[in-house]
Amino acid sequence: MSARSPRVLVVDDEADLRELLELTLLKMGLDVDSAATLAEARALLAGAEYQLVLTDMRLPDGLGLELVREIAATCKNTPVAVVTAFGSADNAVVALKAGAFDYISKPVALDQLRVMVQSALRLNAEPAPGQPPAAPPPASRLRGESAVIQALRAQIARLARSMAPIAINGESGSGKELAAREIHAQSSRAGKPFIAVNCGAIPEALMEAEFFGYRKGAFTGAADERDGFFQAANGGTLMLDEVADLPLAMQVKLLRAIQERRVRKIGATAEEPVDVRIISATHKNLAQCVEQGSFRQDLFYRLNVIELSLPPLRERLDDLEVLTGAILERLGTFEHKVALGPGVLEALRGYSFPGNVRELENILERALAFADDGVIGVGDLSLKGARMAEPTAPPPSAVAAAVPAAPAAAVPPLPQALPSSLPDYLIQVERDIILRALAQTQFNRTQAAQLLGISFRQLRYQMQKLNIQEPDA
């Protein structure tokens, strides 16, 4: 056996199971040590370094959970997997919360064991001799340098090493899917699929087929066999976005699939194993949903093994400049650079951003459509309730009082005879009224829009439609 072979420690008091695990691991080319008690395991851990520890939950002199906690505290880079009794899902959840990398249930399925071991060994794998070193990880998708975002990135780096289910909480638009993709990218599953599913966008009648797939002829219209989300994400990560919107009937089926790690296609007679890490996300309070009876408590505990909370944008305004620059870089092109005018960042800092980063993207994209020569001004932002850095336009009543009223003849009177084309006549009336408002405000479009009782965006659209252009200076 090569000295460089990864070494695994197996801790189990059942001699038959211990021998089965040893033989399986040896056939995978691994070095294996075994122990029947906690005391033996501690002695071996004190004298050797292991790339994986596989322990039973119940041992003659204590619980495997003690070993999980000790290794998590002293050998932080050593993943620990636990073997749980059949149907003891609660023990698995407790072990994952204590820091276990993953779990496997008795009777041990050897195919699942091999997948789990390979996934654990990839965490600390070193490149083989002659192989180039691993490429540095890509830049984080979570932009910013504020204290909260740096703490979030550090937490994600720790969570990526585990296979425990993660529940991401955060307001709408705060970046829950970006965080899930970041966890996947830093995990040992990075080379496998990442599948994101919006649970609220799937009709209830199609949910089972979408999640688990179906066999050919299983129902009317099933002309071919099709995989579901679980099969598509096999080996990788499955993100369940807006999981609180799942109907109760689907929650039962999802719970079984997560616990047993097996799914059954519609029309099939046998289950098939799947290896996915579950990341759930919602903007609702799942604990309240459990109290209200709209979400199953057992599924809640199954999904909420590790909780990750994302801060809203208003709590990380120090990152606003970095986020804005990244968004504008994406919106612009090499030939058409995008820039912010004076006072724009100050105006953005005075806004509460109820839609968080997604709303910031929408605001900048909309402002860019109104901007002159790619320079976004404060008036292009169309923010409501923000503290503007530039003086705001006076209210319509003040503008009307300050600007002399145009004579009534400026508005075309109703003709004595009916117009030959009513649409053309109405267009002319609208054009004349807009020109009058622009003349009164010396072509200040913000003030003209207020005079007319419409938004700046509506005025700009109407000016483009009616080919009204600002006169040259």
C-alpha positions in Angstrom: 0.0 0.0 0.0 1.4 3.4 -0.9 2.5 5.6 2.0 0.5 8.5 0.4 -2.8 6.7 0.4 -5.4 8.6 2.5 -5.9 7.0 5.9 -9.4 6.4 7.4 -10.4 5.6 10.9 -13.4 3.3 11.4 -15.0 3.3 14.9 -17.7 0.6 15.5 -18.3 -2.0 18.1 -20.1 -4.4 15.7 -17.3 -6.6 14.4 -19.2 -7.7 11.2 -20.0 -4.1 10.2 -16.5 -2.9 11.1 -15.1 -5.7 8.8 -17.5 -4.8 6.0 -16.4 -1.1 6.2 -12.7 -2.0 6.3 -12.9 -4.2 3.3 -14.9 -1.7 1.3 -12.4 1.1 2.1 -9.4 -1.1 1.4 -10.8 -1.9 -2.1 -11.0 1.8 -2.7 -7.2 2.0 -2.2 -7.3 3.5 1.3 -5.4 2.8 4.5 -7.7 1.8 7.3 -7.4 1.7 11.1 -10.3 0.5 13.2 -11.4 0.8 16.8 -14.3 -0.7 18.8 -14.5 1.9 21.6 -14.1 5.7 22.1 -10.9 5.0 24.1 -9.3 3.1 21.3 -10.3 5.8 18.8 -8.8 8.6 21.0 -5.6 6.7 21.3 -5.3 6.2 17.5 -6.2 9.9 16.8 -3.4 11.0 19.2 -0.8 9.1 17.2 -1.9 9.5 13.5 -3.5 11.9 11.1 -6.6 10.8 9.3 -8.4 12.2 6.2 -11.7 10.8 7.4 -13.2 9.3 10.6 -16.2 7.1 10.3 -17.9 6.4 13.6 -21.0 4.7 14.9 -23.4 6.8 17.0 -23.6 4.3 19.9 -20.4 2.8 21.4 -19.8 0.7 24.5 -18.1 3.6 26.4 -20.1 6.5 25.1 -21.6 8.2 22.1 -19.9 8.8 18.7 -21.3 12.3 19.1 -18.5 13.0 21.7 -15.9 12.0 19.1 -17.6 14.3 16.6 -17.3 17.3 18.9 -13.7 16.5 20.0 -12.5 16.2 16.4 -14.4 19.4 15.4 -12.6 21.2 18.2 -9.1 19.8 17.8 -8.7 18.5 14.2 -10.9 21.0 12.3 -9.7 19.8 8.9 -10.7 16.2 9.5 -14.2 15.3 8.3 -16.2 13.0 10.5 -19.1 10.9 9.2 -21.5 9.1 11.5 -23.4 5.8 11.1 -26.9 6.0 12.4 -29.5 3.3 13.1 -32.3 2.9 10.6 -35.0 5.5 11.0 -33.1 7.5 13.6 -33.2 10.7 11.6 -33.1 12.8 14.7 -29.6 11.4 15.6 -28.3 12.3 12.2 -29.6 15.9 12.6 -27.9 16.2 16.0 -24.6 14.9 14.6 -24.7 17.3 11.7 -25.4 20.2 14.1 -22.4 19.1 16.2 -20.1 19.4 13.2 -20.3 16.0 11.4 -19.4 16.1 7.7 -22.2 13.7 6.7 -24.1 10.6 7.9 -25.1 7.2 6.5 -27.9 4.9 7.8 -27.9 1.2 8.7 -28.0 -1.1 6.9 -25.1 0.6 5.1 -25.5 0.9 1.4 -22.0 0.4 0.0 -22.7 2.6 -3.1 -23.7 5.5 -0.8 -20.7 4.8 1.4 -18.3 5.1 -1.5 -19.8 8.3 -2.7 -19.6 9.8 0.8 -16.0 8.8 1.3 -14.9 10.2 -2.1 -16.7 13.4 -1.3 -15.0 13.7 2.1 -11.5 12.9 0.7 -11.8 15.7 -1.9 -12.0 18.3 0.9 -8.3 18.1 1.7 -7.0 16.3 -1.4 -3.5 17.3 -2.6 -2.6 17.2 -6.3 -0.9 14.0 -7.4 2.8 14.1 -8.3 3.3 15.8 -11.6 -0.1 17.3 -11.5 -0.4 21.1 -11.5 -1.6 22.7 -8.3 -5.3 23.3 -7.9 -6.5 26.6 -9.4 -7.2 29.4 -6.9 -10.9 29.7 -6.1 -12.8 32.3 -8.2 -13.7 35.7 -6.7 -16.6 35.6 -4.3 -20.0 36.3 -5.8 -20.9 38.2 -2.6 -19.3 41.6 -3.2 -18.3 44.0 -0.5 -15.8 44.6 2.3 -18.1 45.5 5.2 -17.8 43.7 8.5 -21.0 41.8 8.0 -20.2 40.6 4.5 -16.7 39.5 5.5 -18.2 37.5 8.4 -20.7 36.0 6.0 -18.0 34.8 3.6 -16.0 33.3 6.5 -19.1 31.4 7.7 -19.8 30.1 4.1 -16.2 28.8 3.9 -16.8 26.8 7.0 -20.2 25.5 5.9 -18.9 24.5 2.5 -16.9 21.7 4.1 -20.0 19.9 5.5 -22.8 18.1 3.7 -25.4 19.2 6.3 -28.6 20.8 5.0 -28.5 24.6 5.2 -31.5 27.0 5.6 -30.7 30.5 4.2 -32.9 33.3 5.6 -33.0 36.8 4.2 -35.2 39.4 2.7 -36.2 39.2 -0.9 -33.4 40.3 -3.2 -30.7 40.0 -0.5 -28.7 37.4 -2.5 -29.9 34.0 -1.1 -29.2 32.2 -4.4 -25.8 33.8 -4.7 -24.9 32.5 -1.2 -26.1 29.0 -2.1 -24.0 29.1 -5.3 -21.0 30.3 -3.2 -21.4 27.4 -0.8 -21.6 24.9 -3.7 -18.6 26.5 -5.4 -16.4 26.1 -2.3 -17.6 22.6 -1.5 -16.2 19.2 -2.7 -19.3 19.1 -5.0 -18.2 22.1 -7.0 -17.6 20.0 -10.2 -21.2 18.6 -10.0 -24.5 20.3 -10.9 -26.1 23.1 -9.0 -29.9 23.1 -9.5 -32.0 26.0 -8.2 -35.7 25.4 -7.9 -38.4 28.1 -7.1 -40.9 26.0 -5.2 -43.5 28.7 -5.5 -43.5 28.7 -9.3 -44.4 25.1 -9.8 -48.1 24.1 -10.1 -49.1 21.7 -7.3 -50.3 19.1 -9.8 -46.8 18.9 -11.4 -44.6 19.0 -8.3 -44.0 15.3 -7.8 -43.1 14.8 -11.5 -40.8 17.9 -11.5 -39.0 16.8 -8.3 -38.7 13.0 -8.8 -39.3 12.5 -12.6 -41.5 10.0 -14.2 -41.4 6.8 -16.3 -42.7 6.6 -19.9 -46.4 6.0 -20.0 -46.9 6.9 -16.3 -49.7 9.3 -17.1 -51.3 10.8 -20.2 -48.7 12.9 -22.0 -45.7 11.1 -20.6 -44.3 10.1 -24.0 -40.7 9.7 -22.7 -38.9 9.0 -19.4 -37.8 12.1 -17.6 -35.5 12.8 -14.7 -36.6 15.2 -11.9 -34.7 17.8 -10.0 -33.2 15.3 -7.6 -31.7 13.2 -10.4 -30.5 16.3 -12.2 -28.6 17.5 -9.1 -27.2 14.0 -8.3 -23.7 14.4 -6.9 -24.2 18.1 -6.5 -26.4 20.6 -4.7 -30.2 21.2 -4.9 -31.4 24.6 -3.8 -35.1 24.8 -2.8 -35.9 28.5 -3.1 -39.1 29.8 -1.4 -39.5 26.4 0.3 -42.2 27.8 2.5 -44.5 27.7 -0.5 -44.5 23.9 -0.8 -47.9 22.4 -0.2 -48.2 20.0 2.8 -48.6 16.9 0.6 -45.4 17.6 -1.2 -43.6 18.3 2.1 -44.2 14.7 3.2 -42.7 13.3 0.0 -39.8 15.7 0.2 -39.0 14.7 3.8 -38.8 11.1 2.9 -36.5 11.8 -0.1 -34.2 13.8 2.1 -34.1 11.2 4.9 -33.7 8.1 2.8 -31.7 9.7 0.0 -33.8 7.8 -2.4 -36.6 8.8 -4.8 -39.1 7.0 -6.9 -40.2 8.2 -10.3 -43.9 8.4 -11.0 -44.8 5.0 -12.5 -41.7 3.2 -11.2 -41.8 0.3 -8.8 -38.4 0.7 -7.2 -36.6 3.7 -5.6 -33.2 4.9 -6.9 -30.5 6.4 -4.7 -29.6 10.1 -5.1 -26.7 12.0 -3.6 -27.6 15.7 -3.2 -26.9 18.4 -0.7 -30.0 20.3 0.2 -29.9 24.1 0.6 -33.3 25.8 1.3 -34.1 29.4 1.2 -37.1 31.6 2.0 -38.0 35.2 2.9 -40.6 33.9 5.3 -40.2 32.9 8.9 -40.3 29.1 8.8 -40.7 28.8 12.6 -43.8 30.9 12.4 -45.1 28.8 9.5 -44.6 25.7 11.6 -46.6 27.3 14.4 -49.4 28.3 12.0 -49.5 24.7 10.6 -48.5 25.6 7.1 -45.1 23.9 7.3 -44.3 20.5 8.8 -42.2 20.5 11.9 -40.2 17.4 11.0 -39.3 18.9 7.6 -38.4 22.2 9.3 -35.9 20.4 11.6 -34.5 18.4 8.7 -33.9 21.5 6.5 -32.8 23.8 9.3 -29.8 21.8 10.5 -27.5 24.9 9.9 -29.0 28.4 9.6 -27.4 31.1 7.5 -28.8 34.6 7.7 -28.1 37.2 5.0 -28.0 40.9 6.0 -30.3 43.4 4.1 -28.6 46.0 2.0 -29.6 48.8 4.4 -27.3 47.2 7.0 -24.3 47.1 4.7 -24.4 50.5 3.0 -20.6 50.6 3.2 -20.7 48.1 0.3 -22.9 50.3 -1.8 -20.0 51.8 -3.9 -18.5 48.3 -4.6 -22.0 46.9 -5.5 -22.8 49.8 -7.7 -19.5 49.6 -9.5 -20.0 45.9 -10.2 -23.5 46.4 -11.5 -22.5 49.3 -13.8 -19.6 47.3 -15.1 -22.0 44.5 -16.1 -24.5 46.9 -17.6 -21.9 48.9 -19.6 -19.8 47.8 -22.6 -16.3 48.5 -23.8 -17.6 51.2 -26.1 -20.2 52.5 -23.8 -19.0 53.2 -20.3 -21.4 54.0 -17.5 -20.7 56.5 -14.8 -22.4 58.1 -11.8 -23.0 61.8 -11.7 -22.4 64.0 -8.6 -24.6 63.2 -5.6 -25.8 59.9 -6.9 -24.1 57.7 -4.3 -25.3 60.1 -1.5 -28.8 59.8 -2.8 -28.6 56.0 -2.9 -27.3 55.9 0.7 -30.4 57.8 1.8 -32.7 55.1 0.4 -34.0 52.2 2.4 -33.8 49.5 -0.4 -36.8 47.4 0.6 -35.9 45.1 -2.4 -32.2 45.0 -1.4 -29.5 44.3 -4.0 -32.0 43.2 -6.6 -33.7 46.5 -6.3 -30.4 48.3 -6.6 -29.8 46.5 -9.9 -33.3 47.5 -11.2 -32.8 51.1 -10.1 -29.4 51.4 -12.0 -30.7 49.6 -15.1 -33.7 51.9 -15.3 -31.6 55.0 -14.6 -29.2 54.0 -17.4 -32.1 54.0 -19.9 -32.8 57.7 -18.9 -29.2 58.8 -18.5 -27.6 61.2 -20.9 -24.4 60.0 -22.5 -24.1 57.1 -20.0 -23.9 59.4 -17.0 -26.5 58.7 -14.4 -27.8 61.7 -12.5 -29.8 61.9 -9.3 -33.0 62.7 -11.3 -32.6 59.5 -13.3 -32.8 57.3 -10.2 -36.5 58.0 -9.5 -36.1 57.1 -5.9 -39.1 57.5 -3.6 -38.6 58.5 0.0 -34.8 59.0 -0.4 -32.8 61.9 1.1 -31.6 63.5 -2.1 -28.2 65.0 -2.2 -29.2 67.6 -4.7 -31.9 70.2 -4.1 -35.2 68.7 -4.9 -37.6 70.3 -7.3 -40.3 72.5 -5.7 -43.8 71.1 -5.5 -46.1 71.7 -8.5 -48.0 74.4 -6.7 -44.8 76.4 -6.1 -43.7 76.0 -9.7 -47.1 77.1 -11.0 -47.0 80.1 -8.7 -43.5 81.1 -9.7 -44.0 80.7 -13.5 -46.5 83.0 -15.2 -49.4 81.1 -16.5 -49.6 80.9 -20.3 -52.7 82.3 -21.9 -55.6 80.0 -22.3 -55.2 80.2 -26.0 -52.0 78.1 -25.6 -54.1 75.0 -25.3 -55.8 74.4 -28.7 -59.5 75.2 -28.4 -62.1 72.6 -29.4 -62.6 73.2 -33.2 -66.0 74.4 -34.4 -66.1 71.4 -36.7 -65.3 67.9 -35.6 -61.7 66.9 -36.5 -61.2 64.6 -39.4 -58.9 62.3 -37.3 -59.6 62.2 -33.5 -56.3 60.4 -32.7 -54.2 63.0 -34.6 -56.1 65.8 -32.9 -55.5 64.3 -29.4 -51.8 63.7 -30.2 -51.5 67.4 -31.1 -53.3 68.5 -27.9 -50.9 66.3 -25.8 -47.9 67.6 -27.7 -49.0 71.2 -27.1 -49.6 70.7 -23.4 -46.2 69.1 -22.9 -44.5 71.9 -24.8 -46.3 74.4 -22.6 -45.2 72.7 -19.4 -41.6 72.5 -20.7 -41.6 76.2 -21.7 -42.8 77.2 -18.3 -40.0 75.3 -16.6 -37.4 76.3 -19.2 -37.2 72.6 -20.2 -36.6 71.3 -16.7 -38.1 67.9 -17.3 -38.4 67.0 -13.6 -40.4 70.1 -12.8 -42.5 69.7 -16.0 -43.4 66.2 -15.0 -44.6 67.5 -11.6 -46.6 70.2 -13.3 -48.3 67.6 -15.5 -48.9 65.1 -12.6 -46.9 62.3 -14.3 -43.6 60.6 -13.5 -40.3 61.7 -15.0 -40.1 58.4 -16.9 -43.6 58.9 -18.4 -42.7 62.4 -19.5 -39.5 61.1 -21.1 -41.4 58.4 -22.9 -44.0 60.8 -24.2 -41.3 63.2 -25.4 -39.6 60.4 -27.4 -43.0 59.2 -28.8 -44.0 62.8 -29.9 -40.4 63.6 -31.1 -40.2 66.6 -28.7 -36.6 67.6 -28.4 -34.9 70.2 -26.1 -33.9 73.3 -28.1 -30.2 74.0 -28.6 -28.7 76.4 -26.1 
